Amino acid sequence: MTQTHLWVRAEQRDNETRVGITPAGAASLLEQGFKVTVEASDTRVIPAQAYAQVGCTIAPQFSWPDAPSDAIIFGLKELPFDNTPLTHRHIMFGHAYKGQTSGRILLERFKAGGGTLYDLEYLTNDAGRRVAAFGYWAGFAGAAVAVKCWAAQTRGEIAAPITPSANADELTNELRAALAPLDTDHLDALVIGALGRVGTGASDLCTRLNIPVTGWDMSETASGGPFPEILDHALFFNCILAGPTTPVFVPKSALTAERRLRVIGDIACDPDSTFNPVPIYSAATSWEAPALRVHENPPLDVTAIDNLPSMLPLESSEDYAAQLLPTLQGLSDNTMVWQRAKRLFDEHLLDI
């Protein structure tokens, strides 16, 4: 039987310090008979030496293009945009199956190189539920950024660049200090997707800050809209994975409508998707500029950052890695989770 070789690449995106497997998880794969290579990294929240101590091979940073052809390259966020053909099997968040322009380019690279994408967003169990997700921490951090945006807007400013926090308690205390001198009597939030992982994280952050939350899920949006209630809350959080039947939550007409809405946290963050339910903006925001001012009077800011869990890199990495490990252990047997992911990739490649 051929030894399964998992190659953990260093992330090449700015402000991305997470990792999808811990040293303990790597040790369990080694015990199972895997070969595990981990690239050195200047930024990863868990240093390479911790992986070396459990027996992993350490490779130079960003050396994955030269990895053996049978290695499965494991990362989280996107690869450099350089149009080179992709020959390996890759495990990553591809963001390629919902009509995204960048996603089509990625699939074209796989088609050119003969490689395979196992998209982490679409690794599902027999019931169709994702086997692992950063959703909770995306929701928690996304709500935190939106609160930062609201506080800055209330001070007559626009949100400053964001930076990672050591843990959730440190981030919460920072937000409490920012809100303390402000009038928060009318600060409240509406969360769509409140029963999911993302919505739970967003709601928990609000609860820590004593921000009242109205939680909506499928039943509250089944009518298809319009949803004037969204405009009657200071904060709105979109926490759902949009699809062809997802209604529009905030139409362009909301910009000039009478509203209390001041900040939208589009935590789902699919602005270039054809299914975007918040079509008042068209590009993600960034760590350097977390808020996009889409209307001035009264002000309305959108925050939509697509690697939010990196604000809490250690907590989110450890949580996600624990969820994903049983599925990684099934790589050597090509379990149904991986077979489904391969079929989905093959189906989308037909459209390229």
C-alpha positions in Angstrom: 0.0 0.0 0.0 1.4 3.4 -1.0 2.2 5.7 2.0 -0.1 8.7 2.2 2.0 11.9 2.1 0.4 15.0 3.6 2.3 18.2 2.9 1.3 21.2 5.1 2.2 24.3 3.2 3.0 27.7 4.6 0.2 30.2 4.0 1.1 32.9 1.5 -1.7 35.4 2.1 -1.2 38.5 4.2 -2.7 38.3 7.7 -3.1 34.5 7.5 -1.5 32.7 10.4 -3.9 29.8 11.0 -3.1 26.1 10.3 -5.4 23.2 9.8 -3.5 20.6 11.8 -1.8 20.7 15.2 1.4 18.9 16.1 -0.7 16.4 18.1 -2.9 15.8 15.0 0.2 15.3 12.9 1.6 12.9 15.4 -1.6 10.8 15.1 -1.2 10.7 11.4 2.4 9.6 11.7 1.4 6.8 14.0 -1.2 5.7 11.4 1.5 5.4 8.8 1.3 8.7 7.0 4.3 10.8 6.0 3.8 14.4 7.1 5.9 17.2 5.8 5.4 20.7 7.2 6.8 23.8 5.6 8.7 26.3 7.7 6.7 29.5 8.2 7.6 33.0 9.4 4.0 33.7 10.4 2.2 30.4 11.4 0.7 30.6 14.9 2.2 27.2 15.7 6.0 27.1 14.9 7.5 24.5 12.7 9.7 23.3 15.5 6.6 22.0 17.3 5.9 19.7 14.3 9.5 18.6 14.1 9.4 17.5 17.7 6.7 15.0 16.9 8.5 13.6 13.9 7.4 15.6 10.9 9.7 16.5 8.1 10.3 20.2 7.8 10.6 21.6 4.3 11.5 25.2 3.2 8.8 27.8 3.2 6.7 27.9 0.0 8.4 24.8 -1.5 5.2 22.9 -2.2 5.3 23.4 -6.0 8.4 21.1 -5.9 6.8 18.5 -3.6 6.7 14.9 -4.8 3.8 14.3 -7.3 2.0 12.0 -4.9 2.0 14.5 -2.0 -1.4 16.0 -1.0 -0.8 19.7 -0.4 -2.8 21.0 2.6 -3.4 24.7 3.2 -6.3 26.9 4.1 -6.5 30.0 2.1 -5.8 30.8 -1.6 -2.7 30.1 -3.5 -0.7 32.9 -5.2 -2.4 34.2 -8.3 0.2 33.4 -10.9 -1.7 31.2 -13.5 0.7 28.3 -13.1 -0.9 24.9 -13.7 -1.7 22.9 -10.5 -0.5 19.3 -10.7 -0.9 18.1 -7.2 -4.0 17.2 -5.1 -4.8 20.2 -2.9 -6.8 20.5 0.2 -7.9 24.1 0.7 -10.7 26.6 0.7 -11.1 27.2 -3.1 -14.1 29.5 -3.1 -14.6 28.2 -6.7 -18.1 26.7 -6.9 -20.4 29.7 -6.6 -19.6 31.7 -9.7 -16.7 33.6 -8.3 -14.3 35.1 -10.9 -11.2 34.1 -9.0 -12.7 30.6 -8.5 -13.0 30.0 -12.2 -9.3 31.0 -12.7 -8.4 28.5 -9.9 -10.3 25.7 -11.7 -8.6 26.6 -15.0 -5.3 26.1 -13.3 -6.3 22.7 -12.0 -7.6 21.7 -15.4 -4.3 22.8 -17.0 -2.2 20.9 -14.6 -4.3 17.8 -14.0 -4.5 18.4 -10.3 -7.4 18.0 -7.9 -9.1 20.3 -5.5 -10.6 18.9 -2.3 -12.4 22.0 -1.2 -12.6 22.3 2.6 -15.9 24.1 2.4 -17.5 21.0 0.7 -16.1 18.2 2.8 -19.4 16.8 4.1 -20.6 13.8 6.1 -23.4 11.4 5.0 -26.0 13.9 6.2 -24.6 16.7 4.1 -23.1 18.6 7.0 -19.6 20.0 6.8 -17.2 17.9 8.8 -15.2 20.9 10.0 -15.7 24.6 9.9 -14.2 27.8 11.2 -17.7 29.2 11.3 -18.0 29.9 15.0 -14.8 31.9 15.1 -15.7 33.7 11.8 -18.9 34.8 13.4 -17.3 35.8 16.6 -14.6 37.8 14.9 -16.9 39.2 12.2 -19.2 40.6 14.9 -16.2 42.1 16.7 -15.1 43.9 13.5 -18.6 45.2 13.0 -18.7 46.6 16.5 -15.3 48.2 15.9 -16.8 49.8 12.8 -19.9 51.0 14.7 -17.8 52.5 17.4 -15.6 54.3 14.9 -18.6 55.6 13.0 -20.2 56.8 16.2 -17.0 58.8 16.9 -17.3 60.4 13.5 -14.5 58.2 12.1 -14.0 55.1 9.9 -12.6 51.9 11.4 -8.9 51.7 11.8 -6.9 48.6 10.7 -7.5 45.5 12.7 -4.9 43.2 14.2 -5.0 39.7 15.8 -5.8 39.1 19.4 -4.2 36.5 21.7 -7.6 35.1 22.6 -11.4 35.8 22.7 -11.2 37.4 26.2 -8.6 39.9 25.2 -10.7 40.8 22.1 -13.8 41.2 24.2 -12.1 43.4 26.7 -10.8 45.6 23.9 -14.3 46.1 22.6 -15.7 46.9 26.0 -13.2 49.6 26.4 -14.1 51.0 23.0 -17.8 51.1 23.7 -17.5 52.4 27.3 -17.5 56.1 26.4 -20.3 55.8 23.8 -24.0 55.9 23.9 -25.0 52.3 23.3 -28.7 52.6 24.3 -29.8 51.9 20.7 -27.1 49.4 19.7 -28.7 46.1 18.7 -28.2 43.5 16.1 -30.1 41.2 13.8 -28.4 37.9 12.9 -29.5 35.8 9.9 -28.3 32.3 10.2 -28.6 32.4 14.0 -28.9 28.7 14.4 -25.7 27.9 12.5 -22.0 28.0 13.6 -21.4 31.4 12.2 -24.5 32.9 13.6 -23.8 31.4 17.0 -20.4 33.0 17.1 -21.7 36.4 16.1 -24.5 36.1 18.7 -22.1 35.1 21.5 -19.8 38.1 20.8 -22.9 40.4 21.1 -24.0 38.7 24.3 -20.6 39.2 25.8 -21.0 42.9 25.1 -24.7 43.1 26.2 -25.8 43.9 22.7 -29.4 42.7 22.2 -29.7 40.2 19.4 -32.6 39.3 17.2 -31.9 35.8 15.8 -33.4 34.7 12.4 -32.9 31.5 10.5 -34.7 29.8 7.6 -38.2 30.2 8.8 -37.9 33.9 9.2 -36.6 34.4 5.6 -38.7 31.8 3.9 -41.0 34.5 2.5 -38.3 35.7 0.2 -38.5 39.3 1.4 -38.4 42.2 1.5 -37.1 42.3 5.1 -37.6 45.9 6.5 -36.8 44.5 10.0 -33.1 44.5 9.0 -33.2 48.2 8.5 -34.6 48.7 12.0 -31.4 47.3 13.7 -28.1 49.1 14.2 -26.1 46.1 13.2 -26.9 43.4 10.6 -25.0 40.1 10.3 -25.3 37.9 7.3 -24.1 34.5 8.5 -25.5 32.1 5.8 -24.0 30.1 3.0 -25.8 31.7 0.0 -27.2 29.6 -2.9 -29.5 30.0 -5.9 -32.6 30.4 -3.8 -31.2 32.8 -1.2 -33.2 36.0 -1.2 -31.7 39.5 -1.2 -31.5 40.8 2.4 -30.2 44.3 1.8 -31.1 45.7 -1.6 -29.6 48.9 -3.1 -32.7 50.8 -2.2 -31.8 50.4 1.5 -29.0 52.9 1.1 -31.5 55.8 0.8 -34.3 54.3 2.8 -35.2 55.4 6.3 -33.2 53.1 8.5 -31.5 52.7 11.9 -29.0 50.3 10.2 -25.5 51.6 10.4 -23.1 48.6 9.9 -23.5 45.4 7.9 -21.2 42.5 8.9 -21.3 40.3 5.8 -19.5 37.5 7.5 -20.4 35.1 4.7 -18.4 37.4 2.4 -19.2 36.4 -1.2 -19.4 39.8 -2.9 -18.4 38.5 -6.3 -20.8 35.6 -6.2 -23.9 35.6 -8.3 -25.8 34.6 -5.1 -24.7 37.6 -3.0 -27.6 38.5 -0.8 -26.1 41.9 0.1 -25.6 43.5 -3.4 -24.8 46.9 -2.2 -21.0 46.3 -2.4 -18.8 44.3 -4.8 -15.4 43.6 -3.2 -14.3 42.3 0.2 -12.8 44.7 2.7 -9.4 44.1 4.3 -7.5 44.1 7.6 -6.0 47.4 6.6 -9.4 49.0 5.7 -12.1 46.9 7.4 -15.0 49.2 6.7 -16.4 50.3 3.3 -18.6 53.4 3.5 -21.4 52.7 1.1 -23.5 55.7 2.1 -22.8 58.9 3.9 -26.0 60.4 5.3 -26.9 58.6 7.4 -23.7 56.6 7.3 -23.7 52.9 6.4 -20.6 50.8 6.5 -20.0 47.3 5.3 -17.3 45.0 6.7 -16.6 41.8 4.7 -13.3 40.1 5.5 -12.8 36.6 4.2 -10.3 35.3 6.7 -11.9 36.5 10.0 -10.8 33.6 12.2 -7.2 34.7 11.8 -8.1 37.5 14.3 -8.0 34.6 16.9 -5.5 32.3 15.1 -4.6 29.9 17.9 -8.2 29.3 19.2 -9.6 28.9 15.8 -6.8 26.7 14.5 -7.0 24.3 17.4 -10.8 24.1 17.2 -10.8 23.5 13.4 -8.0 21.0 13.5 -9.8 18.9 16.1 -12.9 18.8 13.9 -11.0 18.0 10.7 -8.6 15.3 12.1 -10.9 12.3 11.8 -11.5 13.2 8.1 -7.7 13.6 7.5 -7.2 10.2 9.0 -9.5 8.8 6.3 -7.3 10.1 3.5 -5.4 6.8 3.3 -8.7 4.9 2.8 -10.2 7.4 0.4 -13.4 7.6 2.5 -16.7 8.8 1.2 -16.0 12.4 2.4 -13.0 12.6 0.0 -14.9 10.7 -2.8 -17.8 13.2 -2.6 -15.3 16.1 -2.7 -13.6 14.7 -5.8 -16.9 14.2 -7.6 -17.9 17.7 -6.9 -14.6 19.0 -8.2 -15.0 16.9 -11.4 -18.5 18.2 -11.9 -17.4 21.8 -11.7 -14.4 21.2 -13.9 -16.8 20.2 -16.7 -17.9 23.7 -16.9 -14.4 25.1 -17.5 
